[in-house]
Amino acid sequence: MRLPRVTGVPGQSHVYLVSTRVLQSARMFGGMERNVFLRGLFKGAEFAGVEVLTYCLGEDEVRLLVRVPNKKTADATVDDTELRRRLEVLYGEREAEERWDVLETKKKLGERGRYLARMHDLGLFMKEVKLRYSKWANRRASRSGTAWEERFQSTLIDSNDRRAVLEAAREVERFAEYQGLAKSARFWPWCGAFMAERGTRAEAVAGVCLLMNASIEEAEHAIARYVEWVCDEVPRMPSARSRRNRGAEWEEGIPGVIPPHAGGASLIAGAIVYGAGAFVDAMAEQSRAKSRASGIEGRALLKRARERPRRR
């Protein structure tokens, strides 16, 4: 079944819960592989201008919670200095210098547009990260092709509903527990909560601070409260609004409601939209409107094709 595409509210940044699986024939996803993937993930995120809020790398699947800014607004903030910095992050100083020389030669016209097109976009960000990991895995195993089973799946989270975002973060953190790999997020070394609590990755600390609306100075306290809540050691997240959330799952164009935390490991990840009722209803209507518009457009194109004179 083809799922409808839901892009969210125009002009706003959006939060997505993303999942993707390792290819069956390349399922070796141990400690080295996870570390290589994380390194490429954070490089790709900084280049693309995407914020990685948290993550969990399982035995054969990766779960991410990311915030993607509004593309039009974010593209306008990338001047020459910022573009050059991002090139150095992704390609290294030497290759970035060569690419910058090409930009200077071509007067930053077509080439600059190509780099901007790859930024502030969820699909192209995931493509970059997965492609880089596939190249590394193929060199190591002397094979070719992709290292991933599918493109990726994403759930649009209501970014204005803090409770919905935090519930999605908890589902990501507890993915290893759901898979039976660890007793809790405290004991799984490849999730955001573990790395933030131990301070082993600055990106994990920054992600938890974003989730908790905390400054770097407040990081220690915020991380402690976050990990306690993720591991069910406190009854609820402090200051999270107690709004009723729900997820929407489309089947043949009809939205259906699923309750939060019904015991499934992929409850939120299995939906297309997750958040407060008004947000889910708005996204469902947006999806219907797009389907209707595309249907009308498709019928009009077919009619014009039939009416077009044929060559003899």
Secondary structure, 3 states (H helix, E strand, C coil): CCCCCCCCCCCCCEEEEEEEEECHHHCCCCHHHHHHHHHHHHHHHHHHCCEEEEEEECCCEEEEEEEECCHHHHHCCCCHHHHHHHHHHHHCHHHHHHHHHHHHHCCCCHHHHHHHHCCCCHHHHHHHHHHHHHHHHHHHHCCCCCCECCCCEEEEECCCCHHHHHHHHHHHHCHHHHCCCCCCHHHCCCEHHHHHHHCCCHHHHHHHHHHCCCCHHHHHHHHHHHHHHHCCCCCCCCCCCCCCEEEEEEECCEEEEECCCCCCCCCCCCCCEEEEHHHHHHHHHHHHHHHHHHHHHHHHHHHHHHHCCCCC
